[in-house]
Amino acid sequence: MAASPTLALVLLSALALTGCIKGPNYTRPPVNVPQAYHGPDNTAAADDLQSLGNAAWWTVFQDTELQDLIRLALQQNFDVRMAASRVEQAQQYVTMARADQYPNLAAGLQIVGIRSPGSSYTMPQPGFFGSWSIDFWGRYRRLTEAARAGFVAAGWGRRAVVSDLVSTIAAAYFNLRTLDRQLAISQRTLASRQDSVRLTETLVNGGAAPLTDQRQAEQLVESAAAAIPNLERQIQQQENAINLLLGRNPGAPINRGLDVADQPIPGAPPVGIPSALLERRPDIAEAEQALVAANAQIGAARALLYPNIELTGIGGLASTALTTLFRGASRAWSYTGAAQQPIFNAGRLDANVKLAEAQHNEALLRYQQAIQQAFRDVSDSLIGYQKFREYRVHEEKLLAAARDSAALARMRYEGGATSYLEVLTNETNAYAAEIGLSAATLNERLAVVQLYNALGGGWNP
């Protein structure tokens, strides 16, 4: 008889391991993947295995000061640290879910007091107490599967945060260097125009030029001077934004490296094959793991429709006298097995299954939406990269023409062939063209950042 509980435990263990697992097993759903990325001229080759997204971020962004900022951000940024904490939480959820597949065992002491007419006694009962809900239908295994998918999803979520952070830091740094460049342009322009004011003052005082020339020259000075405090404000606010990304308080210095125009960019960045994007983009992988978890939850919900098999047991010592408590005859055990089949629950369990199926459908749609959004991101980035490059080339030509016009206008004015109004107009155009070229150069660099992020780059360790 002593072997009976052991035999029952072995049989029930085998029953649990060989039981039916309810619900569908996960298979990746079919998705609509284009043969090639839609670019500005539809020339993105589908057979190119190389992708900018596979490159490590330090090979894409080669400014050493920018690299230092990114490394510091990866260590200190609050979003990255919170994402790492979510991964740890998800790992503990897996452990907790998996624990439900095994028996629970506890040690304790019961004191049983009995009184009847003519007698009373107290009986201590030290021993072990166990219970086990047999996972015959695979409910706990499905819940473990869902928790494990949540853990993997959290890992991909962390990679998505890292990828976005790398791109955000690069974009913020390029914006800062552009503002630096525009400030230098404005300061240089202001100094040049102040020289012009002094020249016109001399001409006016000598009677060689009207007072309107001096006032027009002063307008050029003030327009350049007015831009400087506005740019200084933007620079300081941009530095604050970068410090926040670095997990630092405002005021910490941001070291500068290359000018934005000197930042190296690829001439024709490779994009790889579209199907590889499903494996590379962290947000797509995260959405798929959410789909895996939702699929497992269907099985967990269906398992509740079937009988619940539970085993409880007590083993230990029992005696009415402490002197005989630890003798062999005081050993005692008992176990109980029970099965419960739901009969009536007002449709609750059926609704639970339908809820899980509806949540799975939503997760599927989110997964498909993430894929389509990814292809749109790549397409937008490819279009932006080429068009911003073309725009920058035209801005360079515009600046060259504007500078020549300004120089010619000044020569004509100094030769007495035109009024200072022509100088004012052409110098205003030249200044605007130089500021416009700096903005075009920035947009071209930002397009590379966006393309790199769209291709799933930046989360390399």
Backbone hydrogen bonds, N-H to C=O, Kabsch-Sander energy under -0.5 kcal/mol:
donor,donor_aa,acceptor,acceptor_aa,energy
4,S,1,M,-1.6
7,L,3,A,-2.7
8,A,4,S,-2.5
9,L,5,P,-2.3
10,V,6,T,-2.3
11,L,7,L,-2.4
12,L,8,A,-2.5
13,S,9,L,-2.2
14,A,10,V,-2.2
15,L,11,L,-2.1
16,A,12,L,-2.3
17,L,13,S,-2.2
18,T,14,A,-1.9
19,G,15,L,-0.5
19,G,16,A,-0.6
22,K,20,C,-0.7
22,K,137,W,-2.3
33,V,31,V,-1.1
39,G,37,Y,-1.0
44,A,37,Y,-0.5
45,A,43,T,-0.9
48,D,45,A,-0.7
49,L,47,D,-0.8
52,L,270,P,-2.6
54,N,51,S,-1.4
55,A,52,L,-1.3
59,T,56,A,-1.8
60,V,56,A,-1.1
61,F,57,W,-2.8
62,Q,60,V,-0.8
64,T,62,Q,-0.5
67,Q,63,D,-2.4
68,D,64,T,-2.0
69,L,65,E,-1.8
70,I,66,L,-2.4
71,R,67,Q,-2.5
72,L,68,D,-2.3
73,A,69,L,-2.4
74,L,70,I,-2.4
75,Q,71,R,-1.0
76,Q,72,L,-2.2
77,N,73,A,-2.9
81,R,77,N,-1.9
82,M,78,F,-2.6
83,A,79,D,-2.2
84,A,80,V,-2.1
85,S,81,R,-1.7
86,R,82,M,-2.0
87,V,83,A,-1.6
88,E,84,A,-1.8
89,Q,85,S,-2.4
90,A,86,R,-2.4
91,Q,87,V,-1.9
92,Q,88,E,-1.7
93,Y,89,Q,-1.9
94,V,90,A,-1.6
95,T,91,Q,-1.7
96,M,92,Q,-2.5
97,A,93,Y,-2.6
98,R,94,V,-2.7
99,A,95,T,-1.7
100,D,96,M,-0.7
100,D,97,A,-0.8
101,Q,98,R,-1.7
102,Y,99,A,-1.6
104,N,131,S,-3.1
106,A,129,F,-2.5
108,G,127,G,-2.4
110,Q,125,Q,-1.7
112,V,110,Q,-0.6
112,V,123,M,-2.7
113,G,111,I,-0.6
114,I,121,Y,-2.9
116,S,119,S,-3.2
119,S,116,S,-2.5
121,Y,114,I,-2.7
123,M,112,V,-3.8
125,Q,110,Q,-3.3
127,G,108,G,-2.3
128,F,315,G,-3.6
129,F,106,A,-3.5
130,G,313,G,-2.8
131,S,104,N,-2.1
132,W,311,L,-2.8
134,I,132,W,-0.9
134,I,309,I,-2.4
136,F,134,I,-1.6
138,G,135,D,-0.7
142,R,138,G,-2.3
143,L,139,R,-2.3
144,T,140,Y,-2.2
145,E,141,R,-2.1
146,A,142,R,-2.5
147,A,143,L,-2.4
148,R,144,T,-2.7
149,A,145,E,-2.1
150,G,146,A,-2.0
151,F,147,A,-2.0
152,V,148,R,-2.3
153,A,149,A,-2.7
154,A,150,G,-2.2
155,G,151,F,-1.7
156,W,152,V,-2.2
157,G,153,A,-2.6
158,R,154,A,-2.1
159,R,155,G,-1.8
160,A,156,W,-2.3
161,V,157,G,-2.0
162,V,158,R,-2.4
163,S,159,R,-2.9
164,D,160,A,-2.5
165,L,161,V,-2.3
166,V,162,V,-2.6
167,S,163,S,-1.9
168,T,164,D,-2.6
169,I,165,L,-2.9
170,A,166,V,-2.2
171,A,167,S,-2.6
172,A,168,T,-2.6
173,Y,169,I,-2.6
174,F,170,A,-2.5
175,N,171,A,-2.3
176,L,172,A,-2.2
177,R,173,Y,-2.6
178,T,174,F,-1.9
179,L,175,N,-2.3
180,D,176,L,-2.4
181,R,177,R,-2.0
182,Q,178,T,-2.7
183,L,179,L,-2.3
184,A,180,D,-2.2
185,I,181,R,-2.3
186,S,182,Q,-2.4
187,Q,183,L,-2.6
188,R,184,A,-2.4
189,T,185,I,-2.7
190,L,186,S,-2.6
191,A,187,Q,-2.1
192,S,188,R,-2.1
193,R,189,T,-2.4
194,Q,190,L,-2.3
195,D,191,A,-1.5
196,S,192,S,-1.5
197,V,193,R,-2.2
198,R,194,Q,-2.0
199,L,195,D,-1.9
200,T,196,S,-2.7
201,E,197,V,-2.6
202,T,198,R,-1.8
203,L,199,L,-2.1
204,V,200,T,-3.0
205,N,201,E,-2.8
206,G,202,T,-1.7
207,G,204,V,-1.5
208,A,203,L,-2.7
209,A,203,L,-1.0
213,D,210,P,-1.0
214,Q,210,P,-0.8
215,R,211,L,-2.2
216,Q,212,T,-2.4
217,A,213,D,-2.1
218,E,214,Q,-2.1
219,Q,215,R,-1.6
220,L,216,Q,-1.5
221,V,217,A,-1.7
222,E,218,E,-2.4
223,S,219,Q,-2.2
224,A,220,L,-1.7
225,A,221,V,-2.5
226,A,222,E,-2.6
227,A,223,S,-0.9
228,I,224,A,-0.8
228,I,225,A,-0.6
230,N,226,A,-0.8
231,L,227,A,-2.2
232,E,228,I,-2.6
233,R,229,P,-2.1
234,Q,230,N,-2.1
235,I,231,L,-2.4
236,Q,232,E,-2.1
237,Q,233,R,-2.3
238,Q,234,Q,-2.4
239,E,235,I,-2.3
240,N,236,Q,-2.0
241,A,237,Q,-2.1
242,I,238,Q,-2.2
243,N,239,E,-2.5
244,L,240,N,-2.0
245,L,241,A,-1.8
246,L,242,I,-1.6
247,G,244,L,-1.4
248,R,243,N,-3.2
252,A,249,N,-1.1
255,N,253,P,-0.6
262,D,259,D,-1.4
263,Q,260,V,-1.0
272,G,50,Q,-0.9
276,A,273,I,-1.3
277,L,273,I,-0.5
277,L,274,P,-1.5
278,L,275,S,-1.0
279,E,276,A,-0.8
280,R,276,A,-1.3
281,R,277,L,-2.6
285,A,281,R,-2.0
286,E,282,P,-2.6
287,A,283,D,-2.1
288,E,284,I,-2.2
289,Q,285,A,-2.0
290,A,286,E,-1.8
291,L,287,A,-1.5
292,V,288,E,-2.3
293,A,289,Q,-2.4
294,A,290,A,-2.2
295,N,291,L,-2.3
296,A,292,V,-2.1
297,Q,293,A,-1.9
298,I,294,A,-1.0
298,I,295,N,-0.5
299,G,295,N,-1.0
300,A,296,A,-1.9
301,A,297,Q,-2.2
302,R,298,I,-2.5
303,A,299,G,-2.0
304,L,300,A,-0.7
304,L,301,A,-0.7
305,L,302,R,-1.7
306,Y,303,A,-1.4
308,N,340,Q,-2.9
309,I,134,I,-0.6
309,I,307,P,-0.6
310,E,308,N,-0.6
310,E,338,A,-3.2
311,L,132,W,-3.2
312,T,336,T,-2.7
313,G,130,G,-2.7
314,I,334,S,-3.3
315,G,128,F,-2.3
316,G,332,A,-3.0
317,L,126,P,-2.8
318,A,330,S,-2.3
319,S,124,P,-1.0
324,T,321,A,-1.1
325,L,322,L,-1.0
327,R,324,T,-1.2
330,S,327,R,-1.8
331,R,328,G,-1.5
332,A,316,G,-2.7
334,S,314,I,-2.8
336,T,312,T,-3.2
338,A,310,E,-2.7
340,Q,308,N,-1.9
348,R,345,N,-1.6
351,A,347,G,-2.3
352,N,348,R,-1.9
353,V,349,L,-1.8
354,K,350,D,-2.3
355,L,351,A,-2.5
356,A,352,N,-2.1
357,E,353,V,-2.3
358,A,354,K,-2.4
359,Q,355,L,-2.5
360,H,356,A,-2.1
361,N,357,E,-2.1
362,E,358,A,-2.1
363,A,359,Q,-2.4
364,L,360,H,-2.4
365,L,361,N,-2.2
366,R,362,E,-2.4
367,Y,363,A,-2.1
368,Q,364,L,-2.5
369,Q,365,L,-2.6
370,A,366,R,-2.5
371,I,367,Y,-1.7
372,Q,368,Q,-2.2
373,Q,369,Q,-2.6
374,A,370,A,-2.0
375,F,371,I,-2.1
376,R,372,Q,-2.0
377,D,373,Q,-2.5
378,V,374,A,-2.2
379,S,375,F,-2.3
380,D,376,R,-3.2
381,S,377,D,-2.3
382,L,378,V,-2.6
383,I,379,S,-2.5
384,G,380,D,-2.8
385,Y,381,S,-2.8
386,Q,382,L,-2.0
387,K,383,I,-2.6
388,F,384,G,-2.8
389,R,385,Y,-1.4
390,E,386,Q,-2.3
391,Y,387,K,-2.5
392,R,388,F,-2.4
393,V,389,R,-1.9
394,H,390,E,-1.9
395,E,391,Y,-2.2
396,E,392,R,-2.0
397,K,393,V,-1.8
398,L,394,H,-2.5
399,L,395,E,-2.4
400,A,396,E,-2.1
401,A,397,K,-2.3
402,A,398,L,-2.6
403,R,399,L,-2.7
404,D,400,A,-1.9
405,S,401,A,-2.3
406,A,402,A,-2.3
407,A,403,R,-2.4
408,L,404,D,-2.7
409,A,405,S,-2.5
410,R,406,A,-2.0
411,M,407,A,-2.1
412,R,408,L,-2.5
413,Y,409,A,-2.3
414,E,410,R,-2.8
415,G,411,M,-1.6
416,G,413,Y,-1.6
417,A,412,R,-3.0
418,T,412,R,-0.7
422,E,419,S,-0.9
423,V,419,S,-0.7
424,L,420,Y,-2.8
425,T,421,L,-2.5
426,N,422,E,-2.2
427,E,423,V,-2.6
428,T,424,L,-2.2
429,N,425,T,-2.1
430,A,426,N,-2.1
431,Y,427,E,-2.4
432,A,428,T,-2.3
433,A,429,N,-2.2
434,E,430,A,-2.0
435,I,431,Y,-2.2
436,G,432,A,-2.5
437,L,433,A,-2.2
438,S,434,E,-1.7
439,A,435,I,-1.8
440,A,436,G,-2.3
441,T,437,L,-2.5
442,L,438,S,-1.9
443,N,439,A,-2.5
444,E,440,A,-1.8
445,R,441,T,-1.7
446,L,442,L,-2.9
447,A,443,N,-1.9
448,V,444,E,-1.1
449,V,445,R,-1.9
450,Q,446,L,-2.7
451,L,447,A,-2.3
452,Y,448,V,-2.6
453,N,449,V,-2.2
454,A,450,Q,-2.7
455,L,451,L,-2.0
456,G,453,N,-1.6
457,G,452,Y,-2.6
458,G,55,A,-0.5
